[in-house]
Amino acid sequence: MSGNKSVIWMAGLVLVLALLACNFGARRPVSISTNSLPLDTPGVSFEPSSTETQEETQPPPTETSTPLPVTDTPGVPTSTPTLQSPLVTTTAYCWSGPTDKTLKFELISSIQAGTHVQLLGRGIVDGWWIVRNPRYNDPCWIQQEYVQIDPLYDLSTLKTFAVPPTPTPTP
């Protein structure tokens, strides 16, 4: 039993000596460059050494320097709103022209709900948008009620599409 105690004491002594040799827990001065951290980093104080003060001291601003305008609050990220492509909210048909009780145009395809489309213009007939068909990459007409358009979208620049000639049925 006494042999085990001496082994434990020796292991503890070796551990303490190793920690002392490594200066475990000793505080050492840390050199911080002014370029490595922003000055407003919380919890960091900076006292430059005499060599850093001489090397990195900038001359006072002259009267010819132009002050930069302050546009943002420091630390607050700015976000520019991004324009979203029009979104098809309900699965809708994509036609070769505006279809109603009097006008009958060819059904080209359907566009699934949740699909973003490229808006090409507005139809001369109210209630219709012309979009790039995501399946065939051609223009097609879709009813306005099925498309959600970002409020930031500039609709004034859109082209107005005339009603295409109605297809002639083949006998």
C-alpha positions as CSV (number, residue, x, y, z in Angstrom):
1,M,0.0,0.0,0.0
2,S,2.8,2.4,0.8
3,G,4.3,1.7,-2.7
4,N,1.1,3.0,-4.3
5,K,1.1,6.1,-2.2
6,S,4.7,7.0,-3.2
7,V,3.9,6.5,-6.9
8,I,0.9,8.8,-6.6
9,W,3.0,11.4,-4.7
10,M,5.8,11.2,-7.4
11,A,3.2,11.6,-10.2
12,G,1.8,14.7,-8.5
13,L,5.2,16.2,-7.9
14,V,6.1,15.7,-11.6
15,L,2.9,17.3,-12.6
16,V,3.5,20.3,-10.4
17,L,7.0,20.7,-11.6
18,A,5.9,20.5,-15.2
19,L,3.3,23.2,-14.6
20,L,5.8,25.5,-13.0
21,A,8.2,24.9,-15.9
22,C,5.6,26.0,-18.4
23,N,4.7,29.1,-16.3
24,F,1.1,27.8,-16.2
25,G,-1.2,30.6,-15.1
26,A,1.5,33.3,-15.2
27,R,0.5,36.5,-16.8
28,R,2.7,37.7,-19.6
29,P,2.5,41.0,-21.4
30,V,0.8,40.7,-24.7
31,S,1.7,43.0,-27.6
32,I,-1.4,44.1,-29.5
33,S,-1.0,46.0,-32.8
34,T,-3.6,48.8,-33.5
35,N,-4.2,47.2,-36.9
36,S,-5.3,43.8,-35.4
37,L,-8.4,44.9,-33.6
38,P,-10.9,47.7,-34.0
39,L,-10.6,50.4,-31.3
40,D,-14.2,49.9,-30.3
41,T,-13.8,46.1,-29.5
42,P,-15.5,45.6,-26.1
43,G,-13.3,44.5,-23.2
44,V,-10.0,45.4,-25.0
45,S,-7.9,48.2,-23.7
46,F,-4.9,49.3,-25.7
47,E,-1.9,51.1,-24.5
48,P,0.7,51.5,-27.3
49,S,4.4,51.0,-26.5
50,S,6.7,53.9,-27.1
51,T,7.9,52.4,-30.5
52,E,4.3,51.9,-31.7
53,T,3.4,55.4,-30.7
54,Q,6.2,56.8,-32.7
55,E,5.7,54.6,-35.8
56,E,1.9,54.7,-36.0
57,T,1.1,58.2,-34.9
58,Q,-0.6,60.0,-37.8
59,P,-0.3,63.7,-38.3
60,P,-3.3,65.8,-37.3
61,P,-5.8,66.3,-40.1
62,T,-5.3,69.3,-42.2
63,E,-8.0,71.8,-43.1
64,T,-8.0,70.5,-46.7
65,S,-9.1,67.0,-45.7
66,T,-12.7,66.2,-46.5
67,P,-14.7,64.7,-43.6
68,L,-16.4,61.5,-44.5
69,P,-20.2,61.5,-44.0
70,V,-21.6,59.3,-41.3
71,T,-24.2,57.1,-42.9
72,D,-24.5,54.1,-40.6
73,T,-24.6,53.3,-37.0
74,P,-21.3,51.5,-36.1
75,G,-21.8,47.8,-35.6
76,V,-25.3,47.8,-37.2
77,P,-25.2,46.0,-40.6
78,T,-27.0,47.8,-43.4
79,S,-29.1,45.9,-45.9
80,T,-30.2,47.1,-49.2
81,P,-33.5,45.7,-50.2
82,T,-33.2,43.3,-53.1
83,L,-35.8,43.1,-55.8
84,Q,-37.5,39.7,-55.9
85,S,-38.6,38.2,-59.2
86,P,-42.4,37.9,-59.5
87,L,-43.7,34.8,-57.8
88,V,-46.5,32.6,-59.0
89,T,-48.7,32.1,-55.9
90,T,-51.1,29.5,-57.3
91,T,-50.5,27.0,-60.0
92,A,-51.6,28.8,-63.2
93,Y,-51.9,28.3,-66.9
94,C,-49.6,30.0,-69.3
95,W,-51.4,31.0,-72.5
96,S,-50.3,32.2,-76.0
97,G,-52.6,35.2,-75.4
98,P,-55.3,36.5,-73.0
99,T,-58.1,33.9,-72.8
100,D,-61.6,34.8,-71.8
101,K,-65.2,34.1,-73.0
102,T,-64.6,35.8,-76.4
103,L,-60.8,35.2,-76.9
104,K,-59.6,31.6,-77.1
105,F,-55.8,31.2,-77.2
106,E,-53.6,28.1,-77.0
107,L,-52.7,26.7,-73.6
108,I,-48.9,26.5,-73.6
109,S,-48.1,25.1,-70.2
110,S,-48.8,25.5,-66.5
111,I,-46.5,27.2,-64.0
112,Q,-46.4,25.7,-60.5
113,A,-47.1,27.7,-57.4
114,G,-43.8,29.0,-55.8
115,T,-42.1,29.5,-59.1
116,H,-40.3,32.8,-59.7
117,V,-40.8,34.1,-63.2
118,Q,-39.3,36.9,-65.3
119,L,-41.8,39.6,-65.9
120,L,-41.6,40.8,-69.6
121,G,-44.6,43.2,-69.7
122,R,-48.2,43.8,-69.2
123,G,-51.0,42.9,-71.6
124,I,-53.1,45.5,-73.3
125,V,-56.0,43.5,-71.9
126,D,-56.4,44.3,-68.2
127,G,-55.5,41.6,-65.8
128,W,-52.8,39.9,-67.7
129,W,-49.0,39.8,-67.3
130,I,-46.5,38.5,-69.9
131,V,-43.8,36.4,-68.4
132,R,-41.0,34.3,-69.7
133,N,-42.3,30.7,-69.6
134,P,-39.9,28.8,-67.3
135,R,-40.5,25.6,-69.1
136,Y,-40.1,26.7,-72.8
137,N,-38.3,30.0,-72.3
138,D,-40.8,31.8,-74.5
139,P,-43.2,34.7,-73.6
140,C,-46.6,33.6,-72.3
141,W,-49.7,35.3,-70.8
142,I,-50.6,34.6,-67.2
143,Q,-53.5,36.0,-65.3
144,Q,-52.5,38.8,-62.9
145,E,-54.3,37.3,-59.9
146,Y,-51.8,34.4,-59.8
147,V,-48.7,36.5,-59.7
148,Q,-47.3,38.3,-56.7
149,I,-45.0,41.3,-57.7
150,D,-42.5,42.9,-55.3
151,P,-43.7,46.4,-54.4
152,L,-40.2,47.7,-55.3
153,Y,-40.6,46.5,-58.9
154,D,-40.8,49.5,-61.3
155,L,-43.8,48.6,-63.4
156,S,-43.6,51.9,-65.4
157,T,-40.7,50.5,-67.5
158,L,-42.6,47.4,-68.7
159,K,-43.5,47.0,-72.3
160,T,-47.2,46.7,-73.2
161,F,-48.0,43.7,-75.3
162,A,-50.8,43.8,-77.9
163,V,-53.2,40.8,-78.2
164,P,-51.6,38.4,-80.7
165,P,-53.7,37.2,-83.7
166,T,-56.0,34.4,-82.6
167,P,-54.9,31.0,-84.0
168,T,-56.9,29.6,-86.8
169,P,-58.4,26.3,-85.9
170,T,-57.4,23.4,-88.3
171,P,-60.2,21.4,-89.7
